[in-house]
Amino acid sequence: MDYANRSAVKSPPMFYTSIYISLQPDDRADRPPRYLIRVKNLIKRYREFLKEKGLDPRHLESVFEDFKKIEEFFEDPKNLESDEGIPVGGIAIFSKSDEGYFEVVKLAYVLRNELVVDIHPYKLGVYAVESDFGKNLVANVSKKEIDVYTVDARSIHHVVDKIDIEEVAEKPGVFKTSVANMSVFRTLRAKNLEALKSEESNRIAKAVADYLFQLYKKEPYDNLFLSSPNEKMVSLILEKLHTYVKRTFRAELHLSWPTNKNEVYRAVIDKTRELDVEDERELLKRFNEALGLEMAVRGLKPAVLLAIMGNVDTLIIDPDFSREGFICHPSGYFSFEGECPTDTDVVVHTPDITDKLVEEVLRMGGRVEVANTDDLRNAIGRSVGAIMRWKMEVKV
C-alpha cells in the first residue's frame, strides 16, 4: 500500500477488505476444495505484493486480521450453505476488523475470484451479479393449478402457494364441467372429445397468460421461465402472452409436479448457465463487428481510458487476467503509473487494477461480461475488451 505524502492527510487511511469467491460444483469437488486454495492464494499474493513493492504494512493490521477471519470462514463448510437450503454459487465478504464489521453475501455466482483492499468496500460486484441475473419468474403449470416462484441472485420465494386456475380464469359461463366427468361422455365422438380437450387446454393457457400479465403489471420481472407436465402447454401459453410478458420469456424448464424451492433454483441456475454459452457467441460476434467499425478496443490501457471518459457500453474481462496499478482518492481516478490529480489525499497501490476498472464501468451504468469460452478470451487478447457507447479515437 502506497501513501502519498500529502499535507491534507491528518491520519493514516483505514482499509476495507472485500473478497469474491466462486463456489460452483467444480470449485467444491476437489480435496482440498478449489475455493479454499483460491482464498489462500489471493491472500498470499497480496502479502507477497506488499513485500515485493516494499510497501509500508504498518497501517494494515486490521487488513491482516480481516485475512485471518476470511480464511477461518471458508475453512468451515457450514458457512458456505444457504439457510434456505438452496445452492450457493459464490460468496462476497466485506470486512473491517478494527470496526468489528464483517458482512457475508451469498449469491448464485460471482463475476470473478478477487481480493480488493481499498478505503471503501467493493460492493458493486454484488450489484453486478444481481443486475445480470435479474428477477426471474418461474411458473409451473398443471391442468388445475399454477405454482409460481420468484428467483434472484440471493434467494427464491413462493409468490403464493399453488393457485387454482379456476380462480384466475375468465369464467365463460359454458364448459364448466371437466371432460372426464361429463354425463354425455360415452355419446361423444372422438373428434368432439379432442375438440373439448383442446378448448380446455386453450382456456388454461389463456388463464395462465392473463395471470402472468397481472403479476408483471404489479411488479415487473426480467426473465420468465415456464414449465408444465403437459408438453404442449408451454407453447400454448406463449401464444397467448401479452407482448410485454412475451419479451421476458427466457426458456422452458422441465420441473416435476409438484416441485420444491431447491429444484426450481437449481433448474434456473443450470438453464441460465447453459444460455450464457449461447449469449457469449452473440457477444463475440458483436465485439468483432465493433472492432471492425473502430467502436471497440482490446487491452487494459485503452479500456481504462474509455472507462474514465464514461464511454464503455460493455466491458469483457478474462477472469484470469490481472495487472497492478494505482487508485487515487478521493477522486477515484486510477492509472498504471501512479500519476494522480493534485487534490489527491491517498494513493492506493493495488496488485489488480482490473477490479477498479470493473467498478468504474458499473458505476457509469455499463455492463460487465466475463469471457468463459476460449474464442471470446482470445478475441480480447486474454485481457480485457471494451465496446464503446460512442465512437472516439483512443491513443495509448
N, C-alpha and C positions, 0 to 999 in steps of 0.2 A: 504494500500500500504506500502510495507516494503522497506526501502532504506538501502543498505549495506553501512557500514562505510568504504569507500574506498578512499584512497588518490588521486586516479585518477579522482574522481568526483569533478569537479570545480564548477558546478552549479546544482541545483535540476533538475531531469528529468522532461520533459513535456510529457503529455499523449494525445493519441487519444482515442476517444470513437467510438466503432463500435457496431452496433446492427442489428440483423436479425430477422424479424417478419413475420410469416405466415399470409397470407390474403386469404386463401381458403374460399369458400362459408360458411362452418361451422364456420369459425372464424369471419365472418361478421354478422351471423344470429342473435345472442343474443343481448339483450339490457340491460346494455351497452355491446358493442361488445367485444367478447373474446380477440381480438387482443389488444384492449386498456388496458384491465385488465392485459394482459401479459406484456405489456410495463411497466406499473406502478409497477407490481410485481418484474420484473427484476431489475428495478432501486431501489426499496425498499430493495430487497435482498442485493444489493451491498452496500447500505448505512449501513444496519444492520451488514454486514460482516466487514466493517471498524470499527464500534463501538465495535463489539464483540471481534475483534482481537486487539483492542487498537492501531490501525494503525494511523499514522500521516496524517491528511487530509489537512495540510496547503498548500501543493503544488497541490491541486486538485480543486482549484476554477474554473479553466477552464472546468474541467470534470463536475462539478455540473452545470455549465452554459450549457454544452452540454445536460445534462439530461433535463433541462428546455426546450430547443429548440426541443428536440426529442419528449417530451410529447406534446408540442403545435402542432407539425407537425401531429402527429397521431390523435389529437383531431378534426382536420378539415377533414371530409370525402373527400373533393375535392382533397386533396393532395394524396389520395390513388387511384386515377383513372389515366388511361393512356391517353396521348394526342391523341393517335390514336383510342381510343375507344375500345381497346382490353382488356381482363381481366388481372388484376394484381393479381398474386397469392402469392406474397411475396415482401418485401421491405428490402433493406440494406441501412443503413445510416452510413456515416463516418464523424466525426465532431472533430474539434479542435478550440474551440471558441476564444482562445487567438490569433489565426492567422486568424480569420474570415473564416475558412474553414468549409463547410457544403455540403456534396455530397450525393445525393439520387440516388439509382439504383433500378429500378422496374423490377421484374423478374417473371417468370412463377411460381416459388415456391422457397422456401429456404430449406436447409437441416434440420435445427432445429432452434428453437427460442433461441437466445443467445445474451448476452451483454458482450463485451470484452473491457477492459481498459488496454492499453499497450502503449509502446513507439512507436509502429508502428500501422497503421491502418490494420485491419484484412480483407484484400481483397481477400484472397484465397477462402473464402466461395463463392464469386461471381464466381470465376473461376471454382469451383467445380460444381456449378449448370449449368453453360454454357457448360462445358465439358460433364457432364452427360446427359443433354438434347440434346446436339449436334445441328448440322444443319440439318433441316428437309425439304425435298422437297415434296410438295403436288401437284399432278396432277389430275385435274378433267376433264374427257374426255366425250364429247358428240359425236354425229355422225359426226359433221363437224368441231368442234373446241376443242382446248386444253386450259385449264385455269390452270396456274402454279403459285405457291406461294413458297417462302422460309420462314420458321418459325424457329426462335431461341428462346433462353430463355428470350430475351428482346423485340423482335419485330417480325413483319410479313411484307413481301414485295411481291408485284406482280413482278414476273420475267419479265413479259411483258403483256400487255393487250391480251385478248384471241387471239390465233393463229389459222388461218385456216389450217386444216390438209392437204389440198392440197398443201400448201406452204412448208411443211416439208416432204411430202410423195415422195417416189421414183416414178417417172412417168413411168407407164408400157407401155404407147402407145396404150393400149387397155383398155376397160372398163372405159372410161372417163365419160360416161353419167350415172347419178344415175338411179337406178332401176325404181323408180316411174315415171320418165319422158321418159322411152324408148318407142319408137313408136311401138315396137313389143310386148308390154306388154300383150295384150289380146290373143296373139297366143302362149305364153309360157305355158308349163305345170307347174304344181305346183312344181314338183321336180326341174326343171331347175330354177325356180324363187328362191327357197330356196338355191340352189347352188350359184346363183348370190349374194344373200344376205350374205351368208356365206363368199364368196370371198371378198365382200366389207368390212365385219367386220374384216377379217384377214388382209386386206390391211390397214385399220385404225389402228389396233393393231400394225402392223409392223412399220407404220409411227411413232406412239407414242413411241414405244420401241427405235427406232433409234434416235428420238429427245431427249429422256431422257438420252441416252448414250452420245450424243453430249454435253448436259448440264453437265454431270458428268465429261467428259474429260476437259471441260472448267474450272469448279470449283466443285471438288468432294463434295458430301453431305454424311451425316452419315446415315440418315434414309429416306426411301421413303414410302409415303402413296399414295394410288391410290383410285379414286372414279369415278363412272360413272352411269348415269341413266339407261344404258343398263347393266342388271345384269350379262351378260356373258362377258362383255368387259374386266373387270379386269383380269379374268383368262386367256383370250386370250393374253393380254399384257404380263402377267407373263411368258407365254410360249416363248415369243419372246425377252425377255430382255437379254441384254448382261450379261455374268456371273458376271462381276464386279458390275453391277447395281442390279442384282437379289439378291446379298448378302445383299444389303441395304434395301430390302423390309421389312417393319415393319408390316403393316396391311392395310386392306381395310377400307375406311371411307364411310359413306353414306351422301354425301353432296347434297344440292339442286342444280339445274341448272336453271339459273345462281346462283352463290353463292357470298359471300362477305367476307371481311377480318375477321370480328368478328366471323362468323360461322366457318370459316376454323380454326381459332386459338383455339376456344373452342373445336372443334372436335379433334384436335391434342392433346390438354391438357387432355381431357377426356379419349381418347384412350390410351395415354401414362400412365395415372394413372391406367387404367384397366390392361394394360400389366405389370405394375410394380408389381402387386399382383402375377402374374404368375412367374415373374422373382425372386420374393422373395422365392418361393417354390424351385426353382433351386438353389438359394443361400444357403438356409437351407440345402439342400442335399449336396452341395459342402462343406459347413462348417463342417457338421457332418463327412463326409468322411475324410476331412483334420485332424480333431481331432483324428480319429482312426489311422491315419498314423503319428501322432505327428507332423503334419505340420500346426497346428493352436493352438491358446491359447484362454483362456477365462479369462476375468478380466482386470482391468485397469493397474495394475503394470506390468504384463508380456507384455501387448500390448505396453506400453511406452518403455520398454527395447528393444523390436523389432523395434519400430519406430526410436529410437536413433541409432540403428545399420543399418537402411535403409532396414530392412527385412520385411516390410509389403506390401504384394501384394494387399490385400483388408481388409479394416477396417470396421467393422459393429458396429454401435452405437445405443443404446437405446436413443431416443430423450429426455426422461425424466431423464436421468442419469447425475449426476454431482458430482465432488469432488474437494476440494480445493487443491492448490499446489503452486509451485514457478517456475518462469521463470527467467533465468539468461541472462543478456545482457552484452556484445554484442554477445556472443556465440550462444544464443538461446536455450541452454541446459535447460531442465525442469525436475523437480523432485517433490517428495512429502515432503521431509524433509528440503528443503532449502539449501542443500549442492550444491555448485557451483564451477566451475573451478577457479583457482587462479587469472586469468586475468579478473574476473567479475567486472564490474563497477556498475551495478544496478541489484538488486534483486526485482522482482515484485511478490508480494503475491496476488494470484488470487482466487476467490471463485469457479472457474471451470477450472481445468487443461485440461478437455476434449477438450476444444476449441483449445488449443495449440497442443494437440495430433493430432487432425484433420488437423490442419495447417501443421504439420511436415510430416504427411503421404502424403498430397497433394504435398508438396514441393519436396518430394522424388519420385514423379511420381506414387504413389499408388492410389487406388480407395477408395472412402468412400461411404458406403451404410447405409441408415437409416432403422432400423428394425421397421416396422409398424405393422406386424402381431404378435399375442401372441406367436405363435410357434417359430418364429425367436428370439423374445425378450427373451423367456425362454432359448433358446439354448445358448445365450451369457450371461446368468445369470443376465438378466435385467441390464447389464452394458455395456461392450464392448467385442468384439471378433476380433481376427486378424488372417488372413490366411497368411502364410509365403511365401516368394519368394523362399527360400531355407531352408532345414532342419537344425535346430540348437537347442541345449539344452538351455532352459530358466530356470534360477534359480531365485526365488523371496523369 
